[in-house]
C-alpha cells in the first residue's frame, strides 16, 4: 500500500493488532499499531475517492471515503482490491 512495514519503523512495541480480511477462501492479515474504533456506514454514503489525499499505491485499494456525522473523514478500503494487489 506504499507504507513502510511496521518491522522497519523502529517501534519497541512487542504486540500489534491484526485485522483479518476474508474473500473467496483466502485470508489476509493487516498488522496495525492500534485500532481506535470500528465504524459501520451505509454503503450508499461512501463517496468516490480523490487521489489528492492518498498515495498512488493506496488509491488502487480505496473504495472511497465516508464522512461521519461529526464530519470526520475516513478512508474506506476495498477488500477485494487488496487481495488483487497481493496476487500481482
Buried (B, 14 or more C-beta within 10 A) or exposed (E): BEEEEEEEEEEEEEEBEEEEBEEEEEEBEEEEEEEEEEEEEEEEEBEEBEEEEBEEEBBBBBBBBBEEEEEEEEBBBBBEBBBEEEEE
